[in-house]
Amino acid sequence: LGNYLLQNDSFFFNMTAANTSSVYTVIMSPIMDKTINILLIIVLFITMVSLGCTMEVSKIKSHIVKPKGVVIALLAQYGIMPLTAFCLAKAFQLAEMTAVVILICGCCPGGNLSNILALALNGDMNLSILMTSCSTLLALGMMPLLLYLYCQGFTNLQNSVPYVDIITSLFMILIPCGAGILINYWRPQYAKIITKVGLTIMMISVVGLGIVSSVAIGGSILTVLSPSLMAIGALMPFIGYAFGYIISSIFRLSQRRTVAMETGCQNIQLCSTILKIAFPPAVIGPLFLFPMVYVGFQLIEALVLIVLFRCHQRFTQKEKGETGCSDCRG
């Protein structure tokens, strides 16, 4: 996977004259650039293997037989987030390349971080894992299709997205995911260890890659920390959480918190890798770091929701306990 992505010249497509306004000048040594690329690919590989290790057919059969939850979640994932990205890109009047970055982030499948967040909210872990798995598999067709449709809403974006390369990279992430499924089937005793290690590496890598990349690109990091991108990074997960919950409520789904977490959480490893590998450094500039901004707000907002949920739980239990004691005295 790494050799293919790094050596395939088709990833470095030619930009048209109409897109020259979006080209960023970033001073980054070729060695540092290649190092970041390799690290992103390794992290994505490990993350997808760990995702595959969470897939247990025996535990998710009930959701396959009654797919209402999965269907609603997928509609939320591929309906709300791409539309949100499109509307925010329009509302903030983003430059061409910046709009592409936001759209790619919005069209990405769910990430396995949502599984942990769903668990923290007493959600349905098996449904969350199934939803992440299904959205990852469907990304092979849905992500290029949604990018193509939403790019029509911008004047010069049609030729700015390397659709073939994105499809190829999406297809190739299924290999480590499949390896994880096989490990879980044949060696289930190793699956939990690999999952824990993968999630730990994922969390550390977000911080590590952010630091390494920031040092490599220097002052250009301010592009990603601009008020508009910070606002978009904060609004996207919030809208995903809110509408994921609302849509599942409309359809009277009991696993509302699970759908909310799955909708607001994107696979930022996949997003960062596509942005960094599929676009030349002179074109993408520091914008490949936007998913790091997104995941930061994603975690902060999710933690706030978890704290509020826990407080509500304690208050409700305490109230029930006091009512019960009052009834006993009566």
C-alpha positions in Angstrom: 0.0 0.0 0.0 2.7 2.4 1.0 4.9 1.8 -2.1 1.9 2.1 -4.4 0.8 5.4 -2.9 4.3 6.9 -2.8 5.4 5.7 -6.2 2.2 6.2 -8.3 2.8 9.3 -10.3 -0.9 9.5 -11.1 -1.5 10.9 -7.6 0.2 14.1 -8.6 -2.3 15.4 -11.1 -1.9 18.6 -13.1 -3.7 21.6 -11.8 -5.5 23.9 -14.3 -4.8 27.6 -14.6 -8.1 28.2 -12.9 -6.8 26.6 -9.7 -3.6 28.5 -9.4 -5.1 30.9 -6.9 -5.4 28.1 -4.4 -1.7 27.0 -4.6 0.2 27.4 -1.4 3.9 28.0 -1.1 5.2 25.7 1.7 8.8 25.2 2.4 9.2 21.5 3.3 12.1 19.3 2.6 11.5 16.3 0.4 12.7 14.0 3.2 10.3 15.5 5.7 7.5 15.3 3.2 8.1 11.7 2.4 8.5 10.9 6.2 5.1 12.4 6.9 3.6 10.5 4.0 5.0 7.2 5.3 3.8 7.9 8.8 0.3 8.6 7.6 0.2 5.4 5.6 1.5 3.3 8.5 -1.0 4.9 10.9 -3.9 4.3 8.5 -2.8 0.7 8.0 -2.7 0.0 11.7 -6.0 1.8 12.2 -7.8 -0.2 9.5 -6.4 -3.5 10.9 -7.7 -2.6 14.3 -11.0 -1.7 12.8 -11.2 -5.1 11.1 -10.4 -6.8 14.5 -13.5 -5.3 16.0 -15.8 -6.9 13.5 -17.6 -10.0 14.9 -20.2 -11.4 12.7 -21.8 -13.4 15.6 -22.4 -10.3 17.6 -23.9 -8.1 14.8 -26.3 -10.7 13.2 -29.3 -9.1 15.0 -28.5 -5.7 13.4 -28.1 -7.3 9.9 -31.5 -9.2 10.3 -33.1 -5.9 11.5 -31.1 -3.3 9.6 -33.2 -0.3 10.5 -30.5 1.2 12.8 -27.8 0.7 10.2 -29.8 2.2 7.3 -30.7 5.3 9.3 -27.1 5.7 10.5 -25.8 5.4 6.9 -28.3 7.9 5.7 -27.2 10.3 8.4 -23.5 9.6 7.7 -23.6 10.1 4.0 -26.5 12.6 4.0 -25.8 15.0 6.8 -22.0 15.3 6.8 -21.4 15.9 3.1 -24.3 18.4 2.9 -22.9 20.1 6.1 -19.5 20.4 4.5 -21.0 21.8 1.3 -23.1 24.4 3.1 -20.2 25.5 5.3 -17.9 25.8 2.3 -20.5 28.0 0.6 -21.4 30.0 3.7 -17.7 30.9 4.4 -17.0 31.5 0.7 -13.9 29.3 0.8 -11.2 29.3 -1.8 -11.2 26.3 -4.3 -8.6 24.1 -2.6 -9.9 24.8 0.9 -13.5 23.9 -0.3 -12.1 20.6 -1.7 -10.5 19.8 1.7 -13.8 20.4 3.6 -15.8 18.4 1.1 -13.4 15.4 1.3 -13.5 15.5 5.1 -17.3 15.7 5.1 -17.6 12.8 2.6 -15.3 10.4 4.6 -16.8 7.4 6.3 -17.2 7.0 10.1 -14.1 6.5 12.2 -13.5 3.9 14.9 -13.2 6.6 17.5 -17.0 6.7 17.4 -17.0 3.2 18.9 -15.3 4.4 22.1 -17.5 7.5 22.3 -20.6 5.5 21.9 -19.5 3.1 24.7 -18.9 6.1 27.0 -22.4 7.2 26.3 -23.8 3.8 27.1 -24.6 3.3 23.4 -24.8 0.1 21.4 -21.2 -0.9 20.8 -22.0 -3.6 18.3 -24.2 -1.2 16.3 -21.5 1.4 16.3 -18.9 -1.1 15.0 -21.3 -2.3 12.3 -22.1 1.2 11.3 -18.4 2.1 11.0 -17.7 -1.1 9.0 -20.6 -0.5 6.6 -19.8 3.2 6.0 -16.1 2.2 5.4 -17.2 -0.4 2.8 -19.7 1.9 1.1 -17.1 4.7 1.0 -15.6 3.0 -2.0 -18.6 4.2 -4.1 -20.3 6.9 -2.0 -17.2 9.1 -1.4 -16.3 9.7 -5.0 -20.0 10.0 -6.0 -20.8 12.6 -3.3 -17.6 14.5 -4.1 -18.6 14.6 -7.8 -22.1 15.8 -7.0 -21.2 18.5 -4.5 -18.3 19.8 -6.6 -20.9 20.7 -9.3 -22.0 23.4 -6.9 -18.6 25.2 -7.3 -17.4 26.8 -10.5 -13.9 25.3 -10.8 -13.8 22.2 -8.6 -14.7 19.6 -11.1 -11.1 19.1 -12.2 -9.6 19.6 -8.8 -10.5 16.2 -7.3 -8.4 13.1 -8.3 -11.4 10.7 -8.3 -9.5 7.7 -9.6 -6.7 8.0 -7.0 -9.3 8.4 -4.2 -11.1 5.3 -5.4 -7.8 3.4 -5.6 -6.8 4.4 -2.1 -10.2 3.5 -0.7 -10.1 0.1 -2.3 -6.6 -0.5 -0.9 -7.7 0.3 2.7 -10.0 -2.7 2.5 -6.9 -5.0 2.5 -5.8 -4.2 6.1 -9.4 -4.1 7.2 -9.9 -7.6 5.7 -6.7 -8.7 7.5 -8.1 -7.6 10.8 -11.3 -9.6 10.1 -9.3 -12.7 9.5 -7.2 -12.2 12.6 -10.4 -11.8 14.6 -11.8 -15.0 13.1 -8.8 -17.2 13.3 -6.9 -15.7 16.3 -9.6 -13.8 18.4 -7.3 -13.8 21.4 -5.0 -11.3 19.6 -7.8 -9.1 18.2 -8.5 -7.2 21.5 -4.8 -6.5 21.9 -4.4 -5.3 18.3 -7.5 -3.1 18.7 -6.2 -1.5 21.9 -2.8 -0.9 20.4 -4.3 0.5 17.2 -6.5 3.0 19.1 -3.5 4.0 21.2 -1.4 4.6 18.2 -4.2 6.5 16.5 -4.5 8.9 19.5 -0.7 9.4 19.8 -0.3 9.8 16.0 -2.8 12.6 15.9 -0.7 14.6 18.3 2.6 13.4 16.9 1.8 14.1 13.2 0.3 17.4 14.1 3.6 18.5 15.9 5.9 17.1 13.2 3.9 18.7 10.4 3.6 22.0 12.2 7.4 22.1 12.6 7.9 21.1 9.0 5.6 23.8 7.5 6.4 26.5 10.0 4.3 29.7 9.9 2.0 28.2 7.2 0.1 26.4 10.0 -1.7 29.7 10.5 -3.7 28.8 7.3 -5.3 25.9 9.1 -5.9 28.0 12.2 -7.7 30.7 10.4 -11.0 31.8 12.0 -13.1 30.4 9.1 -11.5 26.9 9.3 -11.6 26.9 13.1 -15.3 27.7 12.9 -16.0 25.0 10.4 -13.9 22.5 12.4 -16.2 23.3 15.4 -19.5 23.3 13.6 -19.1 20.1 11.5 -19.0 17.6 14.4 -21.6 19.6 16.4 -24.0 19.5 13.5 -23.3 15.8 12.9 -24.0 14.9 16.6 -27.1 17.0 16.7 -28.7 15.9 13.4 -27.7 12.2 14.0 -29.6 12.3 17.2 -32.6 14.2 15.7 -32.9 11.9 12.7 -32.8 8.7 14.8 -35.4 10.3 17.1 -37.7 11.0 14.1 -37.5 7.3 13.1 -38.0 6.3 16.7 -34.7 4.5 16.9 -33.6 3.5 20.5 -29.9 3.8 19.8 -29.9 7.6 19.3 -26.7 8.4 21.1 -24.9 5.7 19.0 -26.1 7.2 15.7 -25.2 10.7 16.9 -21.6 9.7 17.7 -21.2 7.8 14.4 -22.5 10.7 12.4 -20.3 13.3 13.9 -17.1 11.2 13.9 -15.2 11.0 10.6 -12.2 8.8 9.7 -9.6 11.5 10.0 -6.7 9.1 9.4 -8.2 8.3 6.0 -9.0 12.0 5.3 -5.5 13.2 6.2 -3.8 10.4 4.2 -5.9 11.1 1.0 -5.2 14.8 1.3 -1.5 14.4 1.8 -0.9 11.7 -0.7 -3.3 12.6 -3.5 -2.3 16.2 -3.8 1.1 17.7 -4.4 2.6 19.6 -1.4 2.6 22.9 -3.4 -1.2 22.5 -3.9 -2.4 21.1 -0.6 0.0 23.1 1.6 -0.8 22.9 5.3 -4.5 22.1 4.6 -3.9 18.4 5.0 -3.8 19.2 8.8 -7.4 20.3 8.8 -8.6 16.8 9.9 -6.5 17.3 13.0 -8.4 20.5 13.8 -11.6 18.6 13.1 -10.8 15.7 15.5 -9.8 18.2 18.2 -13.2 19.8 18.2 -14.8 16.4 17.7 -13.3 15.1 20.9 -13.9 18.2 22.9 -17.6 18.4 22.0 -18.0 14.6 22.5 -16.4 14.9 26.0 -18.8 17.7 26.9 -21.7 15.6 25.8 -20.4 12.6 27.8 -20.0 14.8 30.9 -23.6 16.1 30.5 -24.9 12.6 29.9 -23.2 11.3 33.0 -24.4 14.2 35.1 -28.0 13.6 33.9 -27.7 9.9 34.7 -26.5 10.6 38.3 -29.2 13.2 38.8 -31.9 10.9 37.5 -30.7 7.9 39.6 -30.5 10.1 42.7 -34.0 11.4 42.1 -35.3 7.9 41.6 -33.5 6.8 44.8 -35.0 9.6 46.8 -38.5 8.8 45.4 -38.1 5.2 46.3 -37.1 6.0 49.9 -40.0 8.3 50.2 -42.4 5.5 49.0 -40.8 3.1 51.5 -41.4 5.6 54.4 -45.0 6.1 53.2 
